[in-house]
Amino acid sequence: MSDLNQFRSKGPELLVELAQHTSETVREIIDIEPAVADQIGQAVANRMMQVWGGQNVYFPMGMVWKVSQRDREIFLEFDGRNHHELARKFGVSLQWVYSVVKRVRKEELDRMQGKLFDGEPDTDTGKKE
């Protein structure tokens, strides 16, 4: 019996499922041989066992992250005139689309501008050479 088959048959259910989901995800993302994806899945499961073995680990639903992803999609699909279409597509109110566009636009501007306006003095001014 191969190590992979032994892992699947005798490994803890949670780790076996983690390995399988990891393998499937890797194959969805990149073109890779199933056997290599399975090895990656098993390696991830083994690492989680080493890092968190014996602990109760809670996996959050990730709602904030999901909402953030959805909001980013709304912003990326926004063309200036499709508020109603986006509200229907994403199942949110028209007002929510307006607020998402405004908020994400501000986040993008802040990100692009960096620390230009954060009140920190310019480190190059006032120096004597």
Summary of the structure (lengths in Angstrom):
residues: 129
radius of gyration: 23.5
end to end distance: 72.9
largest distance: 73.7
contacts: 269
relative contact order: 0.07
helix: 67%
strand: 0%
